[in-house]
Amino acid sequence: MEIKVFADPDSVAREAAKIVASRARDAVAERGQFVAAFSGGHTPWLMLRALADEDLPWDRVHIVQVDERVAPADDPDRNLTHLRESLLDHAPIPSGNVHAMPVEAPNLGAAAAQYSLSLQNLAGSPPVLDLVHLGLGPDGHTASLVPGDPVLKIANADVGVTGAYQGRQRMTLTYPILNRSRCILWLVTGGEKAGMLVRLRDGDVSIPAGLLRRDTALILADRAAAEHLGPSIRLEART
């Protein structure tokens, strides 16, 4: 696990966009396509807006969702709404290359299974994503893998449905597919994340985020989130 610390969320977002773009170019050159899964959050939307300005083979880029709230189309709670506003409205990605979680379906369990099949058709069986972007909650959750939810125990499916969390039920990628990904890119910003970032760094398996693989992980944090990491973590130059 590698950790890089930047002065502020804007710098984290710009560096993340550069990393995603580099990974995308490499994946297209090596395998003909780039399949990335994105989570929600303020800093990620900044990252995606910066990514839209990158010169990429957009017709070979496929976007999937890490998680999504069960809410109507265009609801401001939907990650897809912000994904569209930040990236899809600004980059020439073919509409067929955007694979939204089917959270409007009446049978969420069946919809999760169908999304798993879609991922297999896109990225192999079992599907291997080129890059997964994750955030870190103050309670140690990541994606919609939240403390105490039965979805944490899913070991034989790539997509699951959670109970209610912060007022919404959610669909989420599960540990199996997240841990198969070629790269896990963590964006962690804000002082309220500082304690949990230490636990993530230390591999604390008592928090949901601590169960993600470490050998493919890169953490980009701002100075506030990195407050408790210790003097060995240096501040990166502003990007």
C-alpha positions as CSV (number, residue, x, y, z in Angstrom):
1,M,0.0,0.0,0.0
2,E,1.4,3.4,-1.1
3,I,0.2,6.6,0.5
4,K,0.7,10.1,-1.1
5,V,-0.3,13.2,0.8
6,F,-1.2,16.5,-0.9
7,A,-2.0,19.9,0.5
8,D,-5.8,20.0,-0.2
9,P,-8.7,18.2,-1.9
10,D,-8.2,20.0,-5.2
11,S,-4.6,18.7,-5.4
12,V,-5.7,15.2,-4.5
13,A,-8.4,15.4,-7.3
14,R,-6.0,16.6,-9.9
15,E,-3.4,13.9,-9.1
16,A,-6.1,11.2,-9.1
17,A,-7.3,12.3,-12.6
18,K,-3.7,12.0,-13.9
19,I,-3.4,8.5,-12.4
20,V,-6.7,7.4,-13.8
21,A,-5.8,8.8,-17.3
22,S,-2.5,7.0,-17.2
23,R,-4.0,3.7,-16.2
24,A,-6.6,4.2,-18.9
25,R,-4.1,4.7,-21.7
26,D,-2.0,1.7,-20.5
27,A,-5.1,-0.6,-20.3
28,V,-6.3,0.3,-23.8
29,A,-2.8,-0.3,-25.2
30,E,-2.5,-3.7,-23.4
31,R,-6.1,-5.0,-23.4
32,G,-8.1,-2.9,-25.8
33,Q,-10.3,-1.3,-23.2
34,F,-10.3,0.4,-19.8
35,V,-13.0,-0.6,-17.2
36,A,-13.2,1.7,-14.2
37,A,-15.6,1.8,-11.2
38,F,-16.2,5.1,-9.4
39,S,-17.7,5.9,-6.1
40,G,-19.4,9.1,-5.0
41,G,-18.2,12.1,-3.0
42,H,-17.1,15.7,-3.4
43,T,-13.5,15.1,-4.1
44,P,-14.2,12.4,-6.6
45,W,-16.5,14.7,-8.6
46,L,-13.5,17.1,-8.8
47,M,-11.4,14.3,-10.0
48,L,-13.9,13.3,-12.7
49,R,-14.3,16.8,-13.9
50,A,-10.5,17.0,-14.3
51,L,-10.5,13.6,-16.0
52,A,-12.9,14.9,-18.6
53,D,-10.3,17.2,-19.9
54,E,-7.7,14.5,-20.4
55,D,-7.0,13.3,-23.9
56,L,-8.1,9.6,-23.8
57,P,-9.5,7.0,-26.2
58,W,-12.9,7.6,-24.8
59,D,-14.6,5.1,-27.1
60,R,-12.6,2.4,-25.3
61,V,-13.4,3.6,-21.8
62,H,-16.2,1.9,-19.8
63,I,-17.6,3.3,-16.6
64,V,-19.3,1.2,-13.9
65,Q,-20.5,2.1,-10.5
66,V,-19.0,1.0,-7.2
67,D,-22.3,1.7,-5.4
68,E,-25.6,3.5,-5.8
69,R,-28.4,4.7,-3.6
70,V,-31.9,3.3,-4.3
71,A,-33.5,6.5,-5.5
72,P,-35.4,7.7,-8.6
73,A,-33.6,8.7,-11.7
74,D,-31.9,12.1,-11.5
75,D,-32.3,12.3,-7.8
76,P,-29.5,14.4,-6.2
77,D,-28.8,11.5,-3.9
78,R,-27.8,9.3,-6.9
79,N,-24.1,8.9,-7.6
80,L,-25.0,8.6,-11.3
81,T,-26.5,12.2,-11.2
82,H,-23.1,13.6,-10.1
83,L,-21.1,11.3,-12.4
84,R,-23.1,12.6,-15.3
85,E,-22.6,16.3,-14.3
86,S,-18.9,15.8,-13.5
87,L,-17.7,13.5,-16.3
88,L,-20.3,12.3,-18.8
89,D,-21.5,15.7,-19.8
90,H,-18.0,16.8,-20.6
91,A,-16.2,13.8,-22.1
92,P,-17.2,12.0,-25.4
93,I,-17.9,8.7,-23.8
94,P,-20.4,6.6,-25.8
95,S,-23.7,6.2,-23.9
96,G,-23.3,2.4,-24.2
97,N,-20.0,2.6,-22.3
98,V,-21.7,3.8,-19.1
99,H,-23.1,0.9,-17.1
100,A,-25.4,2.3,-14.4
101,M,-26.5,0.2,-11.5
102,P,-30.2,-0.8,-12.0
103,V,-31.5,0.6,-8.7
104,E,-34.9,1.6,-10.1
105,A,-35.8,-2.1,-10.7
106,P,-38.7,-3.5,-8.6
107,N,-36.7,-6.6,-7.6
108,L,-33.3,-5.3,-6.3
109,G,-31.9,-8.8,-5.7
110,A,-32.6,-9.8,-9.3
111,A,-31.2,-6.5,-10.5
112,A,-28.0,-7.0,-8.6
113,A,-27.6,-10.5,-10.2
114,Q,-28.2,-8.9,-13.6
115,Y,-25.5,-6.3,-13.0
116,S,-23.1,-9.0,-12.0
117,L,-23.8,-10.7,-15.4
118,S,-23.3,-7.4,-17.2
119,L,-19.9,-7.0,-15.5
120,Q,-18.9,-10.5,-16.6
121,N,-19.9,-9.7,-20.2
122,L,-17.8,-6.5,-19.9
123,A,-14.7,-7.7,-18.0
124,G,-14.5,-11.4,-18.1
125,S,-15.7,-14.3,-15.9
126,P,-15.0,-13.6,-13.1
127,P,-14.8,-9.9,-14.0
128,V,-11.5,-8.0,-13.4
129,L,-11.8,-4.3,-13.3
130,D,-8.8,-2.2,-14.3
131,L,-9.3,0.4,-11.6
132,V,-11.7,0.9,-8.7
133,H,-11.9,4.2,-6.9
134,L,-12.9,4.1,-3.3
135,G,-13.5,6.5,-0.5
136,L,-13.3,6.1,3.3
137,G,-16.1,7.0,5.7
138,P,-15.5,8.2,9.2
139,D,-17.1,4.9,10.4
140,G,-14.7,2.9,8.3
141,H,-17.1,2.0,5.5
142,T,-16.1,2.0,1.9
143,A,-18.3,1.6,-1.2
144,S,-21.6,0.7,0.6
145,L,-19.9,-1.9,2.7
146,V,-21.0,-0.5,6.0
147,P,-20.3,-1.8,9.5
148,G,-22.7,-4.6,10.6
149,D,-24.5,-5.0,7.2
150,P,-25.0,-8.6,6.0
151,V,-23.5,-7.5,2.6
152,L,-20.1,-7.7,4.2
153,K,-20.4,-11.4,4.3
154,I,-21.1,-12.0,0.6
155,A,-18.4,-14.2,-0.8
156,N,-20.1,-15.7,-3.9
157,A,-21.5,-12.7,-5.7
158,D,-19.9,-9.5,-7.1
159,V,-22.9,-7.2,-6.4
160,G,-25.1,-7.0,-3.4
161,V,-28.0,-5.0,-1.9
162,T,-27.6,-3.4,1.6
163,G,-30.1,-2.5,4.3
164,A,-30.9,1.1,4.9
165,Y,-27.9,3.3,5.6
166,Q,-28.2,7.1,6.2
167,G,-31.8,6.8,5.0
168,R,-31.2,4.9,1.8
169,Q,-30.9,1.3,0.7
170,R,-28.0,0.7,-1.7
171,M,-26.6,-1.5,-4.3
172,T,-22.8,-2.1,-4.1
173,L,-19.9,-4.0,-5.4
174,T,-18.7,-6.6,-2.9
175,Y,-15.3,-7.7,-1.7
176,P,-14.8,-10.4,-4.3
177,I,-14.8,-8.1,-7.3
178,L,-13.2,-5.2,-5.5
179,N,-10.3,-7.5,-4.4
180,R,-9.8,-8.8,-8.0
181,S,-9.3,-5.3,-9.4
182,R,-6.0,-4.4,-10.9
183,C,-5.7,-1.1,-9.0
184,I,-7.6,0.3,-6.0
185,L,-7.3,4.1,-5.8
186,W,-8.4,5.5,-2.5
187,L,-9.2,9.2,-2.2
188,V,-9.3,10.3,1.5
189,T,-9.9,14.0,2.3
190,G,-11.0,15.8,5.5
191,G,-9.9,15.7,9.1
192,E,-12.9,13.6,10.1
193,K,-11.2,10.7,8.2
194,A,-7.8,11.0,10.0
195,G,-8.4,8.3,12.6
196,M,-9.8,5.8,10.1
197,L,-7.0,6.5,7.6
198,V,-4.5,5.3,10.2
199,R,-6.6,2.1,10.7
200,L,-6.8,1.6,6.9
201,R,-3.0,2.0,6.6
202,D,-2.5,-0.5,9.5
203,G,-4.8,-3.1,7.9
204,D,-7.4,-3.1,10.7
205,V,-9.8,-5.8,9.6
206,S,-12.4,-4.7,12.2
207,I,-13.5,-2.0,9.8
208,P,-15.0,-2.7,6.4
209,A,-12.3,-0.8,4.5
210,G,-9.6,-2.9,6.2
211,L,-10.7,-6.0,4.3
212,L,-9.6,-4.7,0.9
213,R,-6.4,-6.0,-0.6
214,R,-3.3,-3.8,0.0
215,D,-0.9,-4.8,-2.7
216,T,-2.7,-3.0,-5.5
217,A,-3.7,0.0,-3.3
218,L,-2.7,3.6,-3.7
219,I,-4.0,6.2,-1.2
220,L,-4.2,9.8,-2.1
221,A,-5.0,11.9,1.0
222,D,-5.0,15.6,1.9
223,R,-3.1,17.0,4.7
224,A,-6.1,17.1,7.0
225,A,-6.9,13.4,6.6
226,A,-3.2,12.5,7.0
227,E,-2.8,14.3,10.3
228,H,-2.2,11.2,12.4
229,L,-0.1,9.2,9.9
230,G,3.2,10.3,11.5
231,P,6.3,12.2,10.4
232,S,7.4,9.6,7.8
233,I,4.7,10.7,5.4
234,R,5.9,13.7,3.4
235,L,3.8,16.2,1.6
236,E,3.8,15.9,-2.2
237,A,4.5,18.9,-4.4
238,R,1.3,20.7,-5.6
239,T,0.0,19.2,-8.8
